Amino acid sequence: MSKNGFVLPLVLVAAVGLAIAGAAVYSQIKLNVTQPPQPLQETNHESPSLNQTPVPSPTATAKSIIDKVTGVLSIQEVNSNKDAYVGKQISVRGKIYVRHNYSLMPCNANDPETCNPEIGDPTLHLVNPDSSSITPSGGQILDLYRSVSGGKYEPATCKTINQNTVDCGKYQQNEVTVIEGIFTRDKIPYQQVGDSAGNIKTLKYQDIYFLVIE
């Protein structure tokens, strides 16, 4: 057998070996390209919600800001355009008026204490400083309220010390001042009916307006 007889097979073997090696290298390169290393993810099994990507809540917005009306308003200005001031912080100039609320029941001659007994605590109001009426009403008066628990409101009141003296805190009867608060609208029962079982049903409501103070 001649020397050339061995040369051709060796050349073929070498060529096949190079082709296999090249294919292996290409496969490794392709593997490295198509499958990059993946980052490790930490999973919380006790709190699955922590595994989720936090998404900003649509309700997580800044607190609503109450509109503030600049300048000082008169009681007539407020009462003549009530709905325009609802929900707004306003400053109103007026005179402090303490109203005593009495029963309309007739007097009992045998018991003088029942003659027009006072019902509850006196209530606070703001009236037109120029009004000479002893019992102001209508557009001449602005009721003062305070907020209570449960999102409700109650009339601002004073404490009765004796028959001629009341304690209204920083507010003094007949004092002309400027009071700041939130002008508010609410509803109260206006027409009600009841049955023999004592159940009361409200047929109509009436809007009331007042200034909520601290």
N, C-alpha and C positions, 0 to 999 in steps of 0.2 A: 504494500500500500504506500503511495507516494506521500511526501510531506504536505503537498497541497491538499491532499484528502482530509487532513486534520484541521487545516486552517479555516475552511468554510464553516464547519460546525461550530468551532470556537467563536467565530465572529457572530454567528446567529445567536448563540447562547448569551454572549455579552450584550447584544442588542435587546434581547428579550428582558434581560435583567435590568437594563437601564430603563426600559419602558415601564416595568412593574414599579421600580423605585420612583420614577417620575409621577406615576399615577397615585402612589401612596402620598407623596409630598403634596400633590395638588388637592387630594382629598382632605388632608390635614389643614391645608390653607383654607379650603372652602368651608370646612367645619368651623374653623376659627372665625370666619367671616359671618356665616349665617347663624351661628349660635354663640353670641357674646356672653360672657359671664353675667348671671342675673344677681342683682343685689339681694341680700337676705332680708326677709320681711318678718317683723316681730308680731306675733299674734297673742292677744290677750284673751284667754279662754274664760276667765272669770267674769270679764265685762266685755262681751262681744261687740257692744256698741263702740268700744274704744278702737276696734280694728277698722272702723270706717273713717273715711276722710271727712273731717269736719266741714260742714257747709254753713256759711253765714245765714242766720235766721232772717227771714224777710221782715219780721217784727222787731228786730233789734235795731231800732232807729232812735234818734235823739228824742227826748221828752218833748211833748208838745208845749209850745210857748203861748201863753195867754196874751192876746193883743192888749196893749195898754193905750188908752186914749189920752193924748197929751192935753194939758190944760185943765182948768177947773170948770166943771159944769154946774149949772143951776138945777134946782129940782124941777123946774118947769121944762128945761131942755131935755132932761132924762124922761120925764113922764109923757112928753109930747112925741117921743120917738123911741119907745121902749124896746121894740124888737131889734133896732139897730145897735143897741148896747148890750144885748144879751150875750153872756160869756166873755165880756171884756172887763178889764180892770179900769175903773174910772175913779176920779176924784170929784166929790160933790160938796158944794158949800151950802150950809144950812144951819138951822138952829135946833139944838137938842130938845126933843119933846118927849116927856115921860108920860105915858098913858096908863091910867088906872082903869082896869076892866071890872065892871060891876055886874052883878046879876040883875036881870030885868024882872025878877019875881017881886010881887008886891010886898010891902012891909007888913010885919006882924006887930000890931000895936002892943001886944003883951011881951014881945021880945025885941027890943030896939036893935040888937045885934044882927038881926036878920034883915034889916032895912038896907037894901042895896049892898050886901056884903061883897067885898072884893074877890074876884075870881082869879086865882093864880097870882103870879108876880107881875108887877108893872112892866110894860114893854117899852122898848126904845125905838124912837123914830127921829127922822130928820124932816124939818118943815121949812117952808119959805121964811127967811128972816124978816121979811116985810109983812108977813101975814099977822093980822090982829085977831084972828079967829081963836076962840078958846078951844074949840074942837076942830082942828083942821082936817080936811078930807080931800078926796079927789086928787087933782094935780098939784096940790099944795103940800103933800106929804109923801115921804119915802120911808117904807118900812125897813128896819134893820134886822138881819138874821145872823145866826152863827151856824157853822157846819157841825154836825154830830156824827157819831159812828154809823156805819152802814150807808154812807153817801146821802144821808138825809139832812134836813135843815130845820132849825127851830127858831122862833122869834128871840131876839136878843132881849134879855130881861134884867131887871134890877131887883135887889133884895129890900124888902120892907123892914125898916128898923122899928119904926113906930107909926102912929097914925099920920104924922106930918113929915116923916123923914124916910128917904129911900137911899140906898147905896147903889150907884150905877158905875162904880169903878172910876175910870178916868173921864167919864162923861158926866157933865153937870147940866141940870135942868136950865133951859133958856140960854145956854152958852152957844154963841155963834162960832162955828168951826168948819174945817174941811175934813171930810172922812173919805178914806180910800177903801175900796173893796171890789168884789166881783159881782157885777149885775147879773141876776139870775132869774130864770123863769121856771115855775113849777106848776103842778096841777093839784087841786084839792077837790074832794067830792062836793058837788053842787046840788044834785038832786038824788035822793036815796029813797028806797022803799023797803019795808020789812014785812016778814010774815009772822004767823003765830008762833013759830018755833024760835023766833029771835034772829033769824038770818036776815042780813042786810045786803041789799043789792044796790050798787051805784048806777044810776041811769045816765047822769051827766057829770062832767068835770069842768072846773073853771080854772083858767090860767091866773096865776098870781105872780107879781114881780117884786123883787126885793134886792137889797144890797147886802151881800155876805161880808161881814167884817170879822176881824180876829177877836 
